[in-house]
């Protein structure tokens, strides 16, 4: 079953999106288990990496720190300046965009790279380092946003960073101590488990979108169009600019992270009065996020063949 899921990973994500949209009650139930599911995704992505590849990747962290600074500090600050110049700083769309840019990578970004046949190492390092530094990188952005009056986001970010380090550390300890040599069939089974988990996670993240689609389809389409432009646009921009500054193998992973951020983190970090307006965007944002392996695979694979 896991091997079958690995061969049809993209279809698994599509099925998860459809189920999340079609069964709002089920989506609400799955939402309760999202923290555990996200931890499981990170564990699988980390367990798939060999200890040798991890050590080689972490020996030089300067490029990763530079990318985190660009993605999580420079990008949202530039966005603050642009929306201010345009006079739209008070809109929900501008607020959502700035928060999204300040967030670290989604936990599933290494899995997205795997589903497209790309190396997950670059995405994994950005996920771990970006999440660990999030309590620090988010301060300048919060300071410039008048909508945010509470700093409980720091506590939540620390909790998420601890989860990332615990899940990754456990996976690497098991790989090094017990499962040092995985066969190809084992790796394929891990990829299948990751695809299934991603499909289940997206069901929970779509809990607010189903009712919106039924009650106000035009508003749903507007938010979906905005989310697609932001997600895919950032990936293309990173692929054509920042992606050229990293190794060829990691170019796709770095570009994936540019458009796929863990904005859902703010749902548990900020007061409901602040985040209620973001629920529709966050729900629609999951659609381009989980369709990234479908729509972006051709671009990344072409880049892989022609460095």
C-alpha positions in Angstrom: 0.0 0.0 0.0 2.8 2.4 0.9 4.6 1.7 -2.4 1.4 2.3 -4.3 0.9 5.7 -2.5 4.5 6.6 -3.3 3.9 6.0 -7.0 0.7 8.1 -6.9 1.7 10.7 -4.3 0.4 13.7 -6.3 -3.0 12.0 -6.6 -3.0 11.5 -2.8 -2.7 15.2 -2.3 -5.5 16.0 -4.7 -7.8 13.5 -3.0 -7.0 15.1 0.4 -8.0 18.5 -1.1 -11.3 17.2 -2.4 -12.2 15.4 0.8 -11.3 18.6 2.9 -13.6 20.7 0.6 -16.4 18.1 0.5 -16.6 17.1 4.1 -16.3 20.1 6.5 -17.3 18.1 9.5 -14.5 15.6 8.9 -12.1 18.4 8.3 -12.9 19.9 11.7 -12.2 16.5 13.4 -8.9 16.1 11.6 -7.9 19.6 12.5 -7.6 18.6 16.2 -4.8 16.2 15.4 -2.8 18.6 13.1 0.2 19.1 15.6 0.8 15.3 15.8 0.4 14.9 12.0 2.8 17.7 11.3 5.4 16.1 13.7 4.9 12.8 11.9 5.6 14.4 8.5 8.8 16.0 9.8 9.9 12.7 11.4 9.4 10.9 8.1 11.3 13.5 6.0 14.2 13.5 8.5 14.3 9.7 8.7 14.5 9.5 5.0 17.8 11.4 5.0 21.0 9.6 5.5 23.2 10.7 8.5 26.1 11.3 6.0 23.9 13.6 3.9 22.8 15.5 6.9 26.3 16.1 8.2 27.5 17.2 4.8 24.6 19.6 4.5 25.0 21.2 8.0 28.7 21.8 7.8 28.2 25.1 6.1 25.1 26.9 7.5 26.0 30.4 6.3 24.1 30.0 3.0 21.0 28.7 4.9 21.2 31.6 7.4 21.4 34.1 4.5 18.3 32.6 2.9 16.4 32.6 6.2 17.2 36.3 6.5 16.0 37.0 3.0 12.8 35.0 3.3 11.7 35.7 6.8 13.0 39.2 7.4 13.8 41.1 4.2 10.8 39.8 2.2 8.1 40.8 4.8 9.7 44.1 5.5 9.8 44.9 1.8 6.1 43.9 1.6 5.3 46.3 4.5 6.9 49.1 2.6 5.1 48.3 -0.7 1.6 48.0 0.8 2.2 51.2 2.7 3.3 53.0 -0.5 0.2 51.6 -2.2 -2.1 52.7 0.6 -3.5 49.2 1.2 -1.7 48.5 4.5 -5.0 48.2 6.4 -6.5 45.4 4.2 -6.8 41.8 5.1 -4.9 40.7 2.0 -1.9 42.9 2.9 -2.0 41.6 6.5 -2.1 38.0 5.3 0.7 38.5 2.8 3.0 40.0 5.4 2.4 37.3 8.0 2.8 34.6 5.4 6.2 36.0 4.3 7.4 36.2 7.9 6.6 32.6 8.6 9.0 29.7 8.3 8.7 26.9 5.8 5.8 24.5 6.0 6.7 21.2 7.5 5.8 19.4 4.3 8.3 21.2 2.0 10.8 18.4 2.0 8.0 16.0 1.1 7.0 18.2 -1.8 10.5 18.1 -3.1 10.5 14.3 -2.8 7.2 14.0 -4.6 8.8 15.9 -7.5 11.9 13.8 -7.6 14.1 16.5 -6.2 16.5 16.5 -3.3 14.8 17.5 0.0 18.1 18.6 1.8 17.8 22.4 1.0 14.1 22.5 1.9 14.8 20.6 5.1 17.6 22.9 6.3 15.4 26.0 5.6 12.6 24.3 7.6 14.7 23.5 10.6 16.8 26.7 10.7 14.0 29.0 9.8 11.7 27.5 12.5 14.4 27.6 15.1 15.1 31.3 14.4 11.5 32.3 13.9 11.1 33.8 17.4 13.9 36.2 16.5 13.1 36.9 12.8 9.4 37.7 13.5 10.1 40.6 15.9 10.7 43.3 13.3 7.6 42.4 11.4 5.4 42.3 14.5 6.7 45.6 15.6 5.6 47.2 12.2 2.1 45.7 12.2 -0.4 47.7 14.2 -2.9 44.8 14.0 -0.8 42.7 16.3 -0.8 43.7 19.9 0.1 40.4 21.5 3.5 38.7 21.4 2.3 35.2 22.3 3.5 34.2 18.9 7.0 33.9 20.4 5.8 31.2 22.8 4.1 29.3 20.0 7.2 29.6 17.8 9.4 28.2 20.5 7.0 25.3 20.9 7.1 24.6 17.2 10.9 24.8 17.2 11.1 22.3 20.0 8.8 20.0 18.1 10.9 20.3 15.0 14.1 19.6 16.8 12.6 16.7 18.8 11.1 15.0 15.7 14.3 15.5 13.6 16.6 14.4 16.4 14.6 11.2 17.1 14.6 10.4 13.4 18.4 10.9 13.0 19.2 9.0 16.1 17.2 6.0 14.8 18.8 6.2 11.4 22.3 6.3 12.9 21.8 3.8 15.6 19.3 1.3 14.2 18.5 1.9 10.5 21.8 3.1 9.1 21.3 1.5 5.7 17.9 1.7 4.1 17.2 -0.2 0.9 15.4 1.4 -2.0 12.1 -0.3 -1.2 12.3 1.1 2.3 12.8 4.6 1.0 9.9 4.2 -1.4 7.7 3.0 1.5 8.7 6.1 3.5 7.7 8.3 0.6 4.4 6.6 0.4 3.8 7.1 4.1 4.7 10.8 3.7 2.2 11.2 0.8 -0.6 9.7 2.8 0.2 11.9 5.8 0.2 15.0 3.6 -3.2 14.1 2.3 -4.6 13.7 5.8 -3.0 17.0 6.9 -4.6 19.0 4.1 -8.1 17.7 5.1 -7.7 19.4 8.5 -6.3 22.6 7.0 -9.2 23.0 4.7 -11.7 23.2 7.5 -12.7 26.8 6.8 -12.8 26.6 3.0 -15.8 24.3 2.5 -18.3 26.6 4.1 -16.9 29.6 2.3 -17.2 27.8 -1.1 -20.9 27.1 -0.4 -21.9 30.5 1.1 -19.9 32.9 -1.1 -18.3 31.2 -4.1 -17.1 34.5 -5.6 -15.3 35.4 -2.5 -13.8 32.0 -2.4 -12.5 32.4 -6.0 -11.0 35.8 -5.1 -9.1 34.4 -2.2 -8.0 31.4 -4.2 -6.7 33.5 -7.0 -4.8 35.7 -4.6 -3.3 32.7 -2.8 -2.2 31.1 -6.1 -0.6 34.3 -7.4 1.3 34.6 -4.1 2.4 31.0 -3.8 3.4 30.2 -7.4 4.7 33.7 -8.0 7.1 33.6 -5.1 8.3 30.1 -6.2 9.0 31.3 -9.7 10.7 34.5 -8.4 13.0 32.5 -6.1 13.7 29.9 -8.8 14.9 32.5 -11.3 16.9 34.6 -8.8 17.8 33.2 -5.4 17.8 29.6 -6.7 20.7 30.4 -9.0 22.9 31.2 -5.9 22.6 27.7 -4.4 23.8 24.3 -5.5 21.9 22.8 -8.5 20.6 19.9 -6.5 19.0 22.2 -3.9 17.6 24.8 -6.3 14.1 23.3 -6.3 13.9 22.8 -2.6 14.9 26.4 -1.9 12.3 27.7 -4.4 9.5 25.5 -2.9 10.0 27.1 0.5 9.8 30.6 -0.9 6.1 30.2 -1.7 5.1 27.6 0.9 5.1 29.1 4.5 3.6 27.9 7.7 1.2 30.9 8.2 -1.1 28.5 10.1 1.3 28.9 13.0 -0.2 32.3 13.7 -3.6 30.7 14.3 -2.3 29.2 17.6 0.0 32.1 18.3 -2.3 35.2 18.1 -5.6 36.0 19.6 -8.7 34.9 17.7 -9.8 38.5 17.2 -6.7 39.0 15.2 -6.6 35.8 13.2 -10.4 35.4 12.4 -10.0 37.5 9.3 -7.2 35.3 8.0 -9.0 32.0 8.1 -10.3 32.3 4.6 -6.9 33.1 3.1 -5.2 30.3 5.1 -7.7 27.8 3.9 -7.4 28.8 0.2 -3.6 29.0 0.6 -3.6 25.3 1.2 -4.8 24.6 -2.4 -1.8 26.0 -4.3 0.5 24.7 -1.5 -0.6 21.1 -1.9 -0.8 21.4 -5.7 2.8 22.5 -5.9 4.0 19.0 -6.7 1.5 18.9 -9.6 1.9 22.4 -11.2 5.6 23.1 -10.4 7.1 19.7 -11.2 7.6 20.5 -14.9 9.5 23.7 -14.1 11.8 22.2 -11.5 12.4 19.0 -13.5 13.4 21.1 -16.5 15.7 23.1 -14.4 17.2 19.9 -13.1 17.9 18.6 -16.6 19.4 21.9 -17.7 21.4 23.6 -15.0 
